[in-house]
Amino acid sequence: MNRSNIWIHFTLAAVLVVFAAVIGQIDRWRVSHQRTTSTERAAIAQVNITRESSPEVFVRFRRGTSLEQIKSIAASNNDTLADEYESVSNLVAIDDLDNVDAAALVAQYAAMPNVEYAEANFEIELDDPSAVEVLPTAALGNIPAGSPSDPLFGEQWALNNSGAHNGRERADIDAIRAWETTHGSEEVVVAVLDSGVDYNHPDLVGNMWTRPARLAAYSDDELGEFNDLYGFNGTDRFADPMDDNGHGTHCAGIIGAEGDNNEGIAGVNWRVQIMPLKFMGRSGYGSVSRAIAAINYAVDRKKNGVNLRIISASFGSATNSRALRDAIKAAGDAGILFVAAAGNDSSNNDTWPHYPSNYDLPNLVSVAALDRNDRLATFSNYGAKTVHVAAPGKAILSTWPGGGYREASGTSMATPYVAGTAALIIANQPNISVKALRDRLLGSADEIETINGKVATSSRVCAANALGMIVKGH
């Protein structure tokens, strides 16, 4: 082999070695990348990591651990105390300053002997499967006696079902009969834990909660002072809770659009105070940390004299959060009923849990959705053990930001019918306990054969029954 050939072969060999090394490195990178992706997917499946900029975990320390000790533990790990949830003893949110993976941070804190549990913050979303539908152009005729003057009341089949649009007559919550007893009360406050509320809407403005002059603005030791004149905004404490999505305004109108005012629609309550608890933004996404902060705010306002009795929650996740459960329990301990949407996956919550509706708590009511024929809506979750009651939830007309009115469907819409009925009960019986209120809601509901075995009570909520107006089973 001549020198020229030797150099040719040497060069080819060198190229092959380099190429093999590159291929090997690519293979190693591919394996490493696959492993990372697999780990990330497992973490997402388990904790559904939030989009928020810094990893954040919830840690509940054991009884006897002081706040100063908690701060010291966080600082020693180069972490910071992001928030203390005063309504739940020793529950805090912790931010990591080293960009450690959230799952690793959870494991680190969970291993500490003075920690009861640790879990990652995660993203949750609004529980609404459908696009907003077309607004009716006119109300229906044949409005029965006792109906309000609201021009679109004839389209509110959930309050009074005349059988129009191929519906079933009286497949409704029997609102007109309930209103013979009470139209609600401006002394009752219902919080809407959602995307905010358009508090300037002409059908809502008269029924919106505003912070009383006697009550100081809400201030949190870690987060600072909030602009809470119109309620809570967990997405921006300097901003008011104006709805930039629409979902919260729609739910609020079902509970308490002003009735008999010659404007739009009527709420289950003609008179009530609606408190926005905004924890979701324009896209309809929020986080557990924001939801807990909003509940913490509600408990604080309740303890400071606001007659907040009900939280209506139309959102959900397949991921369990002990921290969120503890916050909802704390609301119950403070005398607040929590009404939660069962979800819109057409699935059995007994088998595939949906949260927060699946929490087994004495102050929680889980709600499925019905169509105008008293059939379970095709999208609605169900569960003979875990879903407590049903309510109208398909093609529901309600308020929309900017002074509008639109239809939407979902267990999101069914939930405020139950929350609104609970508010009517409180208006009629102001000192009723949370337990008695929940028992009244579930015990007075109308049994519906079509949902037997799908819902624990096999029943649709009935406002008239709940107020003792008629015999159950109308």
Buried (B, 14 or more C-beta within 10 A) or exposed (E): EEEEEEEEEEEEEEEEEEEEEEEEEEEEEEEEEEEEEEEEEEBBEBBBBBEBEEBBBBBBBEEEBEEEEBBEBBEEBEBBBBBBBBBBEBBBBBBBEEEBBBBEBBEBBBEBEBBBBBBBBBBBEBBBBBEBBEEBEEBBEEBEEEBBEBBBBBBBBBBBBBBBEEBBEEBBBBBBBBBEBBBBBBEBBBBBBBBBBBBEBBBBEBBBBEBEEEEEEBEBEEBEEBBBEBBBBBBEBEEBBBBBBBBBBBBBBBBBBBBBBEBBBBBBBBBBBBBBBBBBBEEBBBBBBBBBBBBBBBBBBBEEEBBBBBBBBBBBBBBBBBBBBBBBBBBBBBBBBBBBBBBBBEBBBBEEBBBBBBBEBEBBBBBBBBBBEBBBBEBBBBBBEBBBBBBBBBBBBBBBBEBBBBBBBBBBBBBBBBBBBBBBBBBBBEEBEBEEBBEBBBEBBBEBEBBEEBBBBBBBBBBBBBBBBBEBEE
